[in-house]
C-alpha cells in the first residue's frame, strides 16, 4: 500500500503537523462540520470499493478541492481501494473519508462498488455441489 505523498499535509515538518500534537486540522474542519456523506445520505461500507472515474479531474483541475479530497483522488488513481484502505493510507478517520468520498461521488470523481449483501450470495450447499461436480470430471 502506498501512503500519502511526501510533503503531504499530515507529514512531519509540514505547517499542518505538530511533532507533539500531531495533525493540527481537526476532522470536523476537514468536512466543514458535516458528519453524513452528501445530501443523499449515502453510506459507505468499509469494504466498498472505490475506483477513480476516468473523467475525474487531474490534480491541476482539482485545485478547487481540498487537500484531503486530492489525496483520496491520488490514492484511487493508483488502484481501486476499499474505504478502509483509503482511510488508512490517507491517515484520516473513516468518518471523514466517508464524508469526503460523498463529495467526490457527487462531483463524479469516483465510482463506488458496494459489496454483495450476504442474503444475495449463493447458498454454500450449492457451491459444494458445484465443487463436487467439477472434481468428478
N, C-alpha and C positions, 0 to 999 in steps of 0.2 A: 504494500500500500504506500501511496505517496502522501506526504504531509503538505502543509502549507508551503508555498514557495518561500525561499529565503528572503528575509526582509519584509515579511508579511506583517500585518498589524498586530499580531499577537506574539511576535518573535522578541526574545530578549534583545534589548538595545534599541527597539523602536520607540517612538514617542508615546505609544499607547500601552506600553508594558512597564511595570514597575517590578524590580527584582524581588521585592519582599511581598508586595500585594498581588502581583500577577496582572492580568489584563485590567485596564482602567475603565473600559466601557462596559457597563452592566448590561445583562441580557435585555431588560426592558427598553434600553436605549437603542439597541440594535433592531428591535422590532417596532419601534415607535409606540411602545406600551401595549401592543396587541398580544393576545395570547392564543388566538384562533387563526388558522391559516385561511385568509381570504374571506370575502363576504358569503361564499357558498358553504363555508364550514367544512371543507374537505378535510378528512382525517388521514394522515399518512401513517400506515403501519411501519414498524421498524424494519420489516423485511421487504417493504415495497421497493421496487427497483426504479431508479431514476436515470433516465437517458437524456442526453442533450439533444434537443430538436435540431435537425440540420439547418434550420433557418434562424437559429439562435444568434444573437449579436456577438461580434468579436469583442475582445476586451476594449478596443478603441471605441466601438459603437456602444458599449455598455458603460460608458463613462458616467451616465446619469444614475446608474445603480450604485448602491452602497458597496463598500469593500467586501462585506460578508457575502452579498449576492454574487459578486465577481469571483470570489473564492469558490463558491459552490459550482458556478459555471465552469471554471477551470478544472475542478475535480471531476466533473461529469464529462468534460471534453476528452479526458484521458481514457475513461472506460465507464460503462454502466455500473452504478453502485447502489447499494441499499441505503435507506435513510440512516440506519445505524452507522454504516461505514462513513457516510458523509459527515455525520456529527463527530465521529472520532477523528477523521482526517482533518477536518476544519477546526478541531478543538473547540467546538461550540456545544452548548446544551441541546439535547434532542428537541425540546420545545421550541427553541429559537430556530433550529434548522427547519422544523415543520412550518413555521410561520414564513420564513424566507422562501421555502420551496413553494408555498401557496402563492407568493408574489410572482415567482418565476413561472409557475404554471399559468397564471392569469395573463402574463406577458407573452406566453407561447414559447418560452425558452427551453422548457423541459417537458418530457413525456413521462408519465407515471404508469408502471405496470403493477397492478395490485396482485397480491398473492391469491391463489385459488382458495376459497373457503373450504374447510375440511368436509363439509356436507356434500360438496360437489366433486370430491376426489373419488376415484374408482374404489370399489369395495376390495379389501385385502384378499378376500376369498377368490374373487375373480382374477386378481393379479397372480395368485398362487397357481390357479388352474392354467393360466397362460404360460407361466414358467414351466410347469409340469408338461404341458403340451409341446413346448419348444424342446425340452430335454428328450422327449420321446422321439423327436425327429432325428 
